[in-house]
Amino acid sequence: MHITVSNIPDSGLEEELKISVTFLDDMTEVNVPVSLKIFRVGDKVLINGKVKTEASLQCSRCLENFSYPLDVKFEVEYVPLQEFIRTDEELTREELDVSFYKNDQIDIEEIVREHLLLAVPMKPLCKSDCRGICPRCGINLNADSCKCNAKEIDPRLSALKEFQRILKDRKE
């Protein structure tokens, strides 16, 4: 959905809409309810948004799917692209927080997708104390205990075991 900047009244707009979003782990599209308040002052546009939904994610430890609640609020300021083009100065901190529009259009769907994806954790966990999966047999340790020998040493680290024995002999 696109908003035409010149069509925003002086009193602003309030929009309730549904936007289709695809999350990274679950490739199905989800219709997300979005509440927007859009204000225009001259050529500048301020968009306040609120999204409340759930994402279906995969736990990065146990690989089980789980539902993750998202309650995202955002505020974005837009200015026309041609008003901002300059080559001689560095950007200030305030200017880094500004987005741009061109051809009198702002893509609302892109704003919502961006803020939702930023709210999804990089390493999602089904619960904070998730035990993950056994590296030997692959069983989900949250659901069951495995029968693997926990004392077994990774062959790549066996040299360290020998080193530990040598250090112990020197102390005695």
N, C-alpha and C positions, 0 to 999 in steps of 0.2 A: 504494500500500500504506500502510495506517495501522497504527501501533503503539498499543496501549492501555496507558497508563502504569501503571495498577493491576495489569496482568498481567505486568509485568517482575519477575522474581524478584530476591531480594537478591543472588544471585551474578552477576546480569547476563545478557544475551543475546548470542549470537554468531550473526549471520545472513549467509548467502551467498545473494544473490538477483539477479535480472535485472530492470532497470527500463528501460522504453521512453522514449527521449529523442529529441527533434527538434532538430537544430542549425539555426542561422539560415540558412546558405547552401544547405544541402541539406535540402529539406523532407521527406525520407524519415525514418521512425522507425527508430532503431537500438536493439537490446536490449543494454544495457550491464551487465556483471557488476559487482556491488557487494559489498564486504565490510564488515560493520558490527559494532561492539561497542557495546552499549547498557547503560548503568548507571543505576540509580535510587538516590538518597539522599533519603528523604522524598518531597517533591513535585518535587524537582529531577531532571532527566534529562540525562545526558551521553552524546552520540553521537559515536563516533570512526568515521570512514569512510575507505575507500580505493577508488578507481575507476581502472582502467587500461583505456583504449580508444583508438580512433582516430576522428577526426572528418574527414569529407569537406568540405573548404573550397574556396573560390574565391579565387585570388590577387588582391589588390587592384591589382596593377600590370599583369599580363599576362592576367588573367581565366581562366587555366587552372585546372582542378580539381586538387587534390592532397590527399594524406592527411596529417593532422597528429596526431602522437601526444599523448595526454593521460594524465598520471599525476598524479592529484589525491588529496591527503589533506586531510581536514577534521575539525574538532572543533567541535561545537555544543552549547551548554548551553541547556536549556529550563527555564522555570519557568511555573507556572500564571498565566494572564492576570489573574485576579481578585486574586492575591496582589500584583501589581505596580502596580495602578491607583492613581495619586495625581496630584494637580493642583497642589500647592503648591511643588514643588521642580524644579530642573533635573536632567537625567540625568547621572550620572557616567560616566567613561570605561569602567569595568567594566560598567556597566549597558547601555551601547551594544552590547556583545558578546553580550548575552543575547537569546535568542528566546523566544517564548511559545507555549503550547498552551492549548487550551480543550476542554471536554467530554471530558477524559481521553484525547485523541487527538493523535498527532503524525503528520503526513504525510511519510513518508520519501521518496517520489518527488520532492516539491517541493524538499527539501533537496539531493538529488543533482543534480537539474536545475540548481538555482541555482549550485552550486559548479562544475559542468561548464561552464556558460555563462560564468562569471566567468574560467575558465581559458583560454577561446578568445581569441586576440588580436583587438583591435579592428580592426586593419589586417593581415590575414593575408598572408604572403608565401610563395610556393612555395620560394624560397631567398633568402638575404640579399642577393645581388647580382643579383636579377631586374632585367632591363633594361626590362620592360614592353612596351607596344605603341607603334608609331609614331603620333603624333597626326595625321598627314596621311593615311596610307594604311591604318593599322590592322593592319599585319603584326606578328606576335609577334617582337620583336627577340631573344629567346632562341633562336629556331629558325632565323631567317634575317635577312639584311640587306635593308633597303629601298633603293629607288633614288631616294628623295625628295631634293630639293635642300636640304641642311642650311643653306645660306647664306641661304635665303629668310627674310625678316623678316616677322614677324606685322604685319599692317597697323595694328593698334592701337598698336604700338610704333614705327612709322616716324617719328613726330615726334621721338623720342629720338635717332634716327640723325642727323637734321638738327641737333639740339642739340649732339651730339658733334662734328659738323663745325664749327659756330660756335665752340665752345670751342678746338678745335685751331687755327683761324685766328687767334684772339686771342693765343695763346701765341707764334705766329710773328711 
